[in-house]
Amino acid sequence: MKIKDKPLGKFIQRRSCRFCESKNLVKVLDFGVVPLAGAFLKESEFINEKFYPLELNFCKDCCLVQVSNVVPAEVLFKNYFYFSSAIKTLVEHLADFARETNNRFLKGRVNPSVFEIGCNDGVMLKPFAKLGVKAVGIDPATNVVNSIDSKEITVINDYFSEPVAERLRRKQGQFDAITSSYSFAHIDNMISVIKGVKILLKDDGVFIFEVYYLGTLIEEMQYDMIYHEHMNYYSLMALDNFLGAQGMEIFDIIFTPGVRSGAVRFYARNIGKRNEPVSGAVKKMRSDEVSRGYDKEQTFISYANKVEKTRAELLKVLDGFKRQGKVIIGYGASGRGTMIMNFCGIDGKYLDYVVDDAPAKHGFYTPGTHVLIKPWEAVKDGPFPEYALLFAWSFINEVKKRRSDYLEAGGKFIVPLPEVQIAGK
């Protein structure tokens, strides 16, 4: 299907910055017209599949890197396939996140409380509850929220905003800590959200949010995490400008390498309400971002040129294996996989099928490229796939342990990023 033949879905072209409302935006990377990253579909739905233009823009005033074509939230989250509890590495990481937050900020407080924005299936709220913390969360994905079977936590099925925060404050009061794990990438109206945080957070509370870091996106060539659902790509520069306008500041930073290909946990507070010194990690990041040019559009234009070279390298490898008659499958039906497949043009010509560990995706097809998703057990049915293109490349160590039998049998993983590699036993 040619780009001009792809049916467009409804979207809003945002012409102002999501953080500062400036109109001084410049386009640095254009993906063309692509499907929604998480819109896995049945064969009968192919005819009604929608596509959306995808561009990455840079705000020259506040330095936020952002996707400006906004797909309505009710479309993005109508049937959300991402269940955090299905990923062992993430479950362990979020349990550690909860323990660290409790030990550092909540112990000793009377009736400690935490509120999580974008709580998914409650994977982080549950360890908070076990620690004796009042755990409340909010998430708009109805099917995910409905899957929660726990009386220890409270979850509101809604989008977080300033008006919602006002209602929650009247019912629940204010919270000692507000947390978010990656969901801040998914929000368009960030000004309303940060005002909501101010409403729900106690004066001396902490606001802790973990997001993909712009530096990781750039330095590790992670174009596969750029999609409509991920609207914002955070740098400290942009956050200093954004939070400062609301009377808040970042006082600490922790890198979390190995989790979702690297992220940063930012610790924020109301200015003048807590007395921790601003950490050396914050000062170092500020210096590093200036030296790497994260305030200059040319930095991101150069990144776009490198992305094109990475695509060419992966296709060269795949073409070579197909000429040799090798059987190749995909591993991990994820949003990242959707972007790699559509950006590179990887469809049934290259892949026999894609495997995924989440039963909810079995029997569906990949967005745009229409490759069938199967359970891992399909490998046993043959023919044996000599290569598996690892879309879940950020979890390569976990995958290699889980699929050691595949490696022992001679199978190999094609790792697409940060550079193309072949991984065997």
DOZA-699334 format. One line per 10 residues: their letters; for each residue x, y negated, z negated of C-alpha. Coordinates in nm, 2 decimals, padded with zeros to 4 digits. Layout:
<sites>
a	X:Y:Z ~ ...
</sites>
This chain:
<sites>
mkikdkplgk	00.00:00.00:00.00 ~ 00.15:-00.34:00.10 ~ 00.15:-00.62:-00.14 ~ -00.11:-00.82:00.06 ~ -00.35:-00.52:00.04 ~ -00.33:-00.49:-00.34 ~ -00.66:-00.61:-00.50 ~ -00.59:-00.89:-00.75 ~ -00.75:-00.88:-01.10 ~ -00.85:-01.19:-01.28
fiqrrscrfc	-00.58:-01.39:-01.45 ~ -00.51:-01.75:-01.57 ~ -00.20:-01.93:-01.45 ~ -00.06:-02.11:-01.75 ~ 00.10:-02.43:-01.64 ~ 00.23:-02.54:-01.99 ~ 00.47:-02.38:-02.24 ~ 00.32:-02.15:-02.49 ~ 00.53:-02.30:-02.78 ~ 00.55:-02.67:-02.71
esknlvkvld	00.28:-02.73:-02.44 ~ 00.54:-02.89:-02.21 ~ 00.48:-02.86:-01.83 ~ 00.86:-02.86:-01.77 ~ 00.86:-02.49:-01.67 ~ 01.09:-02.33:-01.41 ~ 01.05:-01.98:-01.25 ~ 01.36:-01.77:-01.29 ~ 01.24:-01.42:-01.19 ~ 00.95:-01.30:-00.97
fgvvplagaf	00.83:-00.94:-00.98 ~ 00.57:-00.99:-00.71 ~ 00.23:-00.83:-00.76 ~ 00.22:-00.54:-01.01 ~ -00.03:-00.34:-01.21 ~ -00.07:-00.37:-01.59 ~ 00.21:-00.18:-01.76 ~ -00.02:00.03:-01.98 ~ -00.31:00.07:-01.74 ~ -00.28:00.45:-01.69
lkesefinek	-00.57:00.58:-01.48 ~ -00.76:00.88:-01.34 ~ -00.75:00.96:-00.97 ~ -01.11:00.84:-00.94 ~ -01.00:00.50:-01.06 ~ -00.74:00.44:-00.79 ~ -00.98:00.26:-00.57 ~ -01.06:00.00:-00.84 ~ -00.71:-00.06:-00.97 ~ -00.61:-00.42:-01.01
fyplelnfck	-00.28:-00.59:-00.97 ~ -00.15:-00.92:-01.10 ~ 00.14:-01.15:-01.01 ~ 00.42:-01.14:-01.26 ~ 00.67:-01.43:-01.30 ~ 00.92:-01.51:-01.58 ~ 00.95:-01.88:-01.66 ~ 01.18:-02.09:-01.87 ~ 01.08:-02.40:-02.06 ~ 01.34:-02.66:-02.02
dcclvqvsnv	01.21:-02.85:-02.32 ~ 01.19:-02.59:-02.60 ~ 01.38:-02.30:-02.43 ~ 01.11:-02.04:-02.46 ~ 01.13:-01.77:-02.19 ~ 00.78:-01.66:-02.10 ~ 00.54:-01.49:-01.86 ~ 00.29:-01.76:-01.75 ~ 00.03:-01.55:-01.57 ~ -00.21:-01.46:-01.85
vpaevlfkny	-00.43:-01.15:-01.81 ~ -00.74:-01.17:-02.04 ~ -00.68:-01.00:-02.37 ~ -00.99:-00.79:-02.34 ~ -00.84:-00.64:-02.02 ~ -00.50:-00.58:-02.17 ~ -00.63:-00.41:-02.49 ~ -00.95:-00.26:-02.37 ~ -00.81:00.09:-02.37 ~ -00.46:00.07:-02.53
fyfssaiktl	-00.25:00.39:-02.51 ~ 00.03:00.29:-02.74 ~ 00.01:00.47:-03.08 ~ 00.31:00.38:-03.30 ~ 00.28:00.69:-03.52 ~ 00.36:00.91:-03.22 ~ 00.72:00.79:-03.21 ~ 00.93:00.94:-03.49 ~ 01.21:00.68:-03.47 ~ 00.96:00.40:-03.50
vehladfare	00.77:00.56:-03.79 ~ 01.10:00.59:-03.99 ~ 01.20:00.24:-03.89 ~ 00.88:00.08:-04.00 ~ 00.88:00.27:-04.33 ~ 01.23:00.12:-04.39 ~ 01.09:-00.22:-04.29 ~ 00.82:-00.18:-04.56 ~ 01.06:-00.07:-04.83 ~ 01.31:-00.35:-04.75
tnnrflkgrv	01.03:-00.61:-04.76 ~ 00.89:-00.48:-05.09 ~ 01.23:-00.45:-05.26 ~ 01.35:-00.79:-05.15 ~ 01.04:-01.01:-05.18 ~ 00.75:-00.83:-05.35 ~ 00.88:-00.65:-05.65 ~ 00.80:-00.84:-05.97 ~ 00.50:-01.02:-05.82 ~ 00.16:-00.97:-05.98
npsvfeigcn	-00.07:-00.78:-05.74 ~ 00.17:-00.81:-05.44 ~ 00.01:-00.83:-05.10 ~ 00.10:-00.80:-04.74 ~ -00.09:-00.89:-04.42 ~ 00.03:-00.74:-04.09 ~ -00.05:-00.90:-03.75 ~ -00.08:-00.63:-03.48 ~ -00.09:-00.33:-03.72 ~ -00.16:-00.07:-03.44
dgvmlkpfak	-00.25:00.26:-03.61 ~ -00.14:00.14:-03.96 ~ 00.20:00.30:-03.94 ~ 00.36:00.02:-04.15 ~ 00.07:-00.06:-04.37 ~ 00.06:00.29:-04.51 ~ 00.41:00.29:-04.66 ~ 00.33:-00.05:-04.81 ~ 00.02:00.10:-04.97 ~ 00.22:00.39:-05.12
lgvkavgidp	00.45:00.13:-05.28 ~ 00.15:-00.02:-05.46 ~ 00.11:-00.32:-05.23 ~ -00.23:-00.45:-05.12 ~ -00.20:-00.38:-04.74 ~ -00.43:-00.55:-04.49 ~ -00.39:-00.57:-04.12 ~ -00.54:-00.68:-03.79 ~ -00.53:-00.54:-03.44 ~ -00.75:-00.59:-03.13
atnvvnsids	-00.71:-00.24:-02.98 ~ -01.04:-00.08:-03.08 ~ -00.95:00.28:-02.98 ~ -00.63:00.26:-03.18 ~ -00.80:00.11:-03.49 ~ -01.07:00.37:-03.48 ~ -00.81:00.64:-03.50 ~ -00.70:00.53:-03.85 ~ -00.80:00.77:-04.12 ~ -00.69:00.61:-04.44
keitvindyf	-00.87:00.46:-04.74 ~ -00.55:00.30:-04.87 ~ -00.53:00.02:-04.61 ~ -00.78:-00.23:-04.47 ~ -00.77:-00.30:-04.10 ~ -00.97:-00.57:-03.91 ~ -01.04:-00.50:-03.55 ~ -01.00:-00.85:-03.40 ~ -00.75:-01.09:-03.25 ~ -00.56:-01.30:-03.50
sepvaerlrr	-00.61:-01.68:-03.47 ~ -00.65:-01.99:-03.68 ~ -01.03:-01.95:-03.72 ~ -00.99:-01.58:-03.81 ~ -00.73:-01.67:-04.07 ~ -00.97:-01.92:-04.23 ~ -01.23:-01.65:-04.26 ~ -00.98:-01.40:-04.40 ~ -00.85:-01.64:-04.65 ~ -01.20:-01.69:-04.79
kqgqfdaits	-01.25:-01.31:-04.82 ~ -00.90:-01.19:-04.91 ~ -00.71:-01.49:-05.04 ~ -00.35:-01.57:-04.94 ~ -00.07:-01.31:-04.91 ~ 00.28:-01.29:-05.05 ~ 00.41:-01.17:-04.72 ~ 00.29:-01.17:-04.36 ~ 00.46:-00.92:-04.12 ~ 00.45:-00.84:-03.76
sysfahidnm	00.63:-00.57:-03.56 ~ 00.67:-00.66:-03.19 ~ 00.31:-00.79:-03.15 ~ 00.43:-01.15:-03.12 ~ 00.54:-01.06:-02.77 ~ 00.17:-01.00:-02.68 ~ 00.01:-01.33:-02.78 ~ -00.08:-01.62:-02.55 ~ -00.22:-01.87:-02.80 ~ 00.08:-01.88:-03.03
isvikgvkil	00.00:-02.23:-03.16 ~ -00.32:-02.10:-03.31 ~ -00.15:-01.79:-03.44 ~ 00.12:-01.98:-03.63 ~ -00.14:-02.21:-03.78 ~ -00.32:-01.90:-03.89 ~ 00.00:-01.78:-04.06 ~ 00.03:-02.11:-04.24 ~ -00.33:-02.07:-04.37 ~ -00.29:-01.71:-04.50
lkddgvfife	00.07:-01.73:-04.64 ~ 00.12:-01.84:-04.99 ~ 00.34:-02.15:-05.03 ~ 00.63:-01.95:-05.15 ~ 00.56:-01.64:-04.94 ~ 00.77:-01.50:-04.66 ~ 00.68:-01.45:-04.29 ~ 00.87:-01.16:-04.14 ~ 00.84:-01.07:-03.78 ~ 01.03:-00.83:-03.56
vyylgtliee	01.05:-00.90:-03.19 ~ 01.25:-00.81:-02.89 ~ 01.55:-01.04:-02.87 ~ 01.61:-01.25:-02.56 ~ 01.98:-01.19:-02.60 ~ 01.93:-00.81:-02.57 ~ 01.70:-00.86:-02.26 ~ 01.98:-01.06:-02.09 ~ 02.29:-00.88:-02.20 ~ 02.15:-00.52:-02.15
mqydmiyheh	01.97:-00.59:-01.82 ~ 01.63:-00.49:-01.97 ~ 01.41:-00.61:-01.69 ~ 01.18:-00.31:-01.77 ~ 01.04:-00.48:-02.08 ~ 00.92:-00.78:-01.87 ~ 00.54:-00.73:-01.81 ~ 00.21:-00.91:-01.86 ~ 00.16:-00.77:-02.20 ~ 00.50:-00.90:-02.31
mnyyslmald	00.43:-01.27:-02.27 ~ 00.71:-01.42:-02.49 ~ 01.08:-01.35:-02.51 ~ 01.23:-01.49:-02.83 ~ 01.55:-01.68:-02.89 ~ 01.64:-01.86:-03.22 ~ 01.66:-02.18:-03.02 ~ 01.30:-02.15:-02.92 ~ 01.19:-02.04:-03.27 ~ 01.37:-02.33:-03.44
nflgaqgmei	01.17:-02.57:-03.22 ~ 00.84:-02.39:-03.26 ~ 00.84:-02.32:-03.63 ~ 01.00:-02.65:-03.72 ~ 00.69:-02.83:-03.57 ~ 00.48:-02.64:-03.83 ~ 00.70:-02.71:-04.13 ~ 00.87:-02.37:-04.13 ~ 01.22:-02.24:-04.08 ~ 01.42:-01.93:-04.02
fdiiftpgvr	01.64:-01.84:-04.32 ~ 01.76:-01.50:-04.23 ~ 01.81:-01.26:-03.94 ~ 01.87:-00.88:-03.92 ~ 01.95:-00.71:-03.60 ~ 01.79:-00.37:-03.56 ~ 02.00:-00.19:-03.29 ~ 01.87:00.15:-03.17 ~ 01.51:00.06:-03.22 ~ 01.32:-00.01:-02.90
sgavrfyarn	01.66:-00.09:-02.74 ~ 01.74:-00.35:-02.99 ~ 01.54:-00.62:-03.17 ~ 01.57:-00.89:-03.43 ~ 01.39:-00.93:-03.75 ~ 01.34:-01.29:-03.83 ~ 01.27:-01.42:-04.19 ~ 01.08:-01.75:-04.21 ~ 00.95:-01.96:-04.49 ~ 00.77:-02.29:-04.56
igkrnepvsg	01.04:-02.56:-04.57 ~ 01.13:-02.65:-04.93 ~ 00.92:-02.37:-05.09 ~ 01.19:-02.10:-05.14 ~ 01.55:-02.14:-05.24 ~ 01.75:-01.87:-05.05 ~ 02.04:-02.02:-04.86 ~ 02.02:-02.00:-04.48 ~ 02.22:-01.69:-04.40 ~ 02.54:-01.68:-04.20
avkkmrsdev	02.36:-01.46:-03.95 ~ 02.13:-01.75:-03.86 ~ 02.42:-01.98:-03.82 ~ 02.61:-01.73:-03.60 ~ 02.31:-01.67:-03.37 ~ 02.27:-02.04:-03.32 ~ 02.63:-02.07:-03.21 ~ 02.62:-01.76:-02.99 ~ 02.31:-01.88:-02.81 ~ 02.47:-02.21:-02.72
srgydkeqtf	02.78:-02.04:-02.59 ~ 02.57:-01.80:-02.38 ~ 02.37:-02.08:-02.23 ~ 02.02:-01.97:-02.34 ~ 01.92:-02.34:-02.31 ~ 02.01:-02.35:-01.94 ~ 01.80:-02.23:-01.65 ~ 02.11:-02.11:-01.45 ~ 02.17:-01.84:-01.71 ~ 01.84:-01.68:-01.63
isyankvekt	01.87:-01.72:-01.25 ~ 02.20:-01.54:-01.27 ~ 02.03:-01.27:-01.47 ~ 01.77:-01.23:-01.20 ~ 02.04:-01.17:-00.94 ~ 02.19:-00.89:-01.16 ~ 01.85:-00.73:-01.19 ~ 01.84:-00.70:-00.82 ~ 02.17:-00.52:-00.82 ~ 02.06:-00.28:-01.09
raellkvldg	01.75:-00.18:-00.89 ~ 01.97:-00.11:-00.58 ~ 02.20:00.11:-00.79 ~ 01.92:00.33:-00.93 ~ 01.76:00.38:-00.59 ~ 02.09:00.48:-00.44 ~ 02.13:00.75:-00.70 ~ 01.77:00.88:-00.65 ~ 01.80:00.88:-00.28 ~ 02.12:01.08:-00.30
fkrqgkviig	01.96:01.35:-00.52 ~ 01.65:01.38:-00.30 ~ 01.87:01.42:00.01 ~ 02.03:01.72:-00.18 ~ 01.68:01.86:-00.23 ~ 01.69:01.81:-00.61 ~ 01.36:01.82:-00.81 ~ 01.32:01.50:-01.02 ~ 01.06:01.42:-01.28 ~ 01.00:01.11:-01.50
ygasgrgtmi	01.03:01.13:-01.88 ~ 00.82:00.89:-02.08 ~ 00.50:00.74:-01.94 ~ 00.56:00.40:-02.10 ~ 00.51:00.03:-02.01 ~ 00.88:00.02:-01.94 ~ 00.84:00.32:-01.70 ~ 00.56:00.14:-01.52 ~ 00.78:-00.16:-01.46 ~ 01.08:00.04:-01.34
mnfcgidgky	00.86:00.25:-01.10 ~ 00.68:-00.05:-00.95 ~ 00.98:-00.28:-00.93 ~ 01.19:-00.02:-00.77 ~ 00.92:00.16:-00.56 ~ 00.96:00.49:-00.74 ~ 00.65:00.71:-00.67 ~ 00.57:01.06:-00.56 ~ 00.84:01.04:-00.30 ~ 01.10:01.07:-00.58
ldyvvddapa	00.91:01.22:-00.87 ~ 00.71:01.54:-00.88 ~ 00.54:01.42:-01.20 ~ 00.60:01.24:-01.53 ~ 00.61:01.40:-01.87 ~ 00.50:01.24:-02.20 ~ 00.46:01.37:-02.55 ~ 00.13:01.17:-02.61 ~ -00.17:01.40:-02.54 ~ -00.38:01.09:-02.48
khgfytpgth	-00.19:01.03:-02.15 ~ -00.20:01.38:-02.01 ~ -00.41:01.41:-01.69 ~ -00.37:01.03:-01.62 ~ -00.16:00.88:-01.35 ~ 00.11:00.61:-01.36 ~ -00.01:00.26:-01.28 ~ 00.05:00.14:-00.92 ~ 00.26:00.44:-00.82 ~ 00.00:00.72:-00.91
vlikpweavk	00.23:01.00:-01.03 ~ 00.05:01.26:-01.25 ~ 00.14:01.26:-01.62 ~ 00.18:01.61:-01.78 ~ 00.29:01.75:-02.11 ~ 00.65:01.87:-02.14 ~ 00.53:02.23:-02.12 ~ 00.48:02.17:-01.74 ~ 00.85:02.20:-01.70 ~ 00.83:02.58:-01.78
dgpfpeyall	00.58:02.63:-01.49 ~ 00.85:02.54:-01.24 ~ 01.02:02.46:-01.02 ~ 01.29:02.36:-01.27 ~ 01.36:01.99:-01.25 ~ 01.74:01.94:-01.22 ~ 01.70:01.57:-01.32 ~ 01.46:01.38:-01.54 ~ 01.45:01.00:-01.49 ~ 01.45:00.88:-01.85
fawsfinevk	01.21:00.59:-01.87 ~ 01.22:00.62:-02.25 ~ 01.59:00.55:-02.22 ~ 01.60:00.35:-02.54 ~ 01.53:00.67:-02.74 ~ 01.79:00.87:-02.55 ~ 01.95:01.02:-02.87 ~ 01.61:01.14:-03.00 ~ 01.51:01.28:-02.66 ~ 01.84:01.47:-02.62
krrsdyleag	01.79:01.64:-02.96 ~ 01.43:01.72:-02.88 ~ 01.50:01.85:-02.53 ~ 01.83:02.03:-02.61 ~ 01.69:02.35:-02.45 ~ 01.64:02.16:-02.12 ~ 02.00:02.03:-02.13 ~ 02.13:02.38:-02.22 ~ 01.95:02.52:-01.91 ~ 02.14:02.28:-01.69
gkfivplpev	01.90:01.99:-01.68 ~ 02.02:01.63:-01.68 ~ 01.87:01.29:-01.76 ~ 01.91:00.99:-01.53 ~ 01.95:00.69:-01.76 ~ 01.84:00.38:-01.57 ~ 01.96:00.11:-01.81 ~ 02.17:-00.09:-01.91 ~ 02.35:00.08:-01.63 ~ 02.27:00.39:-01.43
qiagk	02.43:00.70:-01.60 ~ 02.38:01.08:-01.58 ~ 02.35:01.24:-01.93 ~ 02.39:01.62:-01.97 ~ 02.45:01.84:-02.27
</sites>
